[in-house]
Amino acid sequence: MSDDELLDTALLSFAQLGYEGTSVRDLCRQLGVSHNLIHQRFGTKDELWYAAVDHGFAALTQRLMEAVVEEGGGDDLGRLRAALVSFVEVTADSPALVRVINQEGVSQSPRLAYIYEQHIGRAMKVVNGILDRLAVEGRVRPVPGAVFYFLMANGATGPLTLPALASCFPDSPAHKRKSDLRRYAVSVVDLLVDGLVIG
């Protein structure tokens, strides 16, 4: 079993059960591997959590960078749109990362501090830089970083990370085919970004 498979499964467990509810022994049993395998590869449960979170963010970052590069010669606004659409699509493919953030976001802890300092804060520094440049150019309204983050991370991806709740709404993405995901991602990003654009 590859490290990627182990980390994907661990991230999913931390997302569904939280840190306290996740058992490394149960993970090994679920994966059908020796009860020492995870300890041998990753160390303690704490170290496994950090490795799983870093793995999830590495995959997300790679997909976002690919979207920005594909946008090519586009300006900041085009690159921002491309990255946000990719973020929604990546979250649909793997909602566990946002769910882990939501699990940890309930109370202060070293794990939450790590997620923010190593991942969210760094990503928002880039996003805030883009938004600030666009605001200085008079192209978008100024927006606080926290507002922008929560609208994207919890608003735009809510139907994808909360499928049971989403299924209560007949027009939610939970009822749509996978092929409609791109249309949903573009529409939700357009709604957010067009609300910022001046003129």
C-alpha positions, -999 to 999 in steps of 0.1 A, spaced: 0 0 0 14 34 -10 19 63 14 -6 83 -7 -33 57 -2 -26 56 36 -26 94 39 -59 97 18 -76 72 41 -62 88 72 -74 123 61 -108 109 54 -109 93 89 -98 126 105 -125 144 85 -153 120 95 -144 112 130 -122 141 141 -87 137 157 -100 122 189 -124 98 172 -97 84 148 -79 52 159 -47 42 141 -55 6 150 -89 9 134 -74 25 103 -49 -4 100 -78 -29 103 -99 -10 77 -69 -10 53 -61 -47 60 -25 -39 70 -4 -48 99 -12 -28 130 23 -15 131 25 -3 94 12 32 100 35 37 131 65 24 111 58 48 82 45 79 100 51 75 137 25 86 162 -12 94 155 -2 131 159 25 127 132 0 109 110 -24 138 113 2 163 102 13 141 73 -23 136 62 -30 174 63 2 182 45 -6 156 19 -41 170 13 -29 206 10 -1 195 -13 -26 179 -37 -48 210 -35 -20 234 -41 -8 215 -71 -42 215 -87 -46 253 -80 -12 260 -95 -21 240 -126 -53 260 -130 -34 293 -127 -8 282 -152 -34 270 -177 -50 305 -175 -16 315 -190 -16 351 -201 -47 361 -181 -45 389 -157 -49 387 -119 -87 386 -122 -86 357 -147 -60 338 -126 -81 343 -95 -112 330 -112 -93 299 -125 -79 291 -90 -113 295 -73 -130 273 -99 -103 247 -94 -107 249 -56 -144 241 -59 -137 212 -83 -109 198 -61 -131 200 -30 -158 181 -49 -133 154 -56 -119 153 -21 -140 171 5 -120 156 34 -96 185 36 -122 211 41 -140 188 66 -108 185 86 -104 222 86 -140 225 99 -133 199 125 -103 217 138 -118 251 134 -142 247 163 -116 253 190 -81 266 194 -54 239 193 -19 234 180 -34 215 150 -56 245 141 -26 268 145 -6 246 121 -33 245 95 -36 282 95 1 291 97 14 266 72 -15 265 47 -45 288 50 -26 319 60 0 314 33 -27 309 6 -46 339 18 -15 360 17 -14 353 -21 -51 358 -25 -51 390 -5 -22 403 -26 -42 397 -58 -73 413 -43 -53 443 -30 -37 449 -65 -71 447 -82 -86 471 -56 -57 496 -61 -64 494 -99 -100 502 -92 -112 469 -106 -127 454 -75 -142 465 -42 -119 461 -12 -129 429 7 -116 416 41 -96 384 37 -117 366 63 -150 374 44 -135 362 12 -121 330 27 -153 319 45 -174 327 14 -152 303 -6 -142 277 19 -176 273 36 -200 290 12 -190 278 -22 -180 243 -11 -208 238 14 -229 217 -8 -199 195 -16 -187 190 20 -221 187 36 -238 162 12 -266 152 36 -277 188 41 -272 196 4 -295 167 -5 -324 185 13 -322 212 -15 -336 199 -48 -314 223 -68 -281 216 -50 -251 202 -67 -256 170 -48 -284 162 -72 -264 170 -103 -243 148 -125 -205 150 -122 -204 167 -156 -224 196 -141 -198 203 -115 -178 227 -137 -210 247 -144 -217 249 -107 -181 259 -99 -180 286 -125 -214 299 -115 -205 301 -78 -172 318 -85 -189 342 -109 -214 351 -82 -186 358 -57 -161 376 -80 -187 395 -100 -200 409 -67 -166 424 -61 -160 438 -96 -165 475 -101 -184 486 -132 
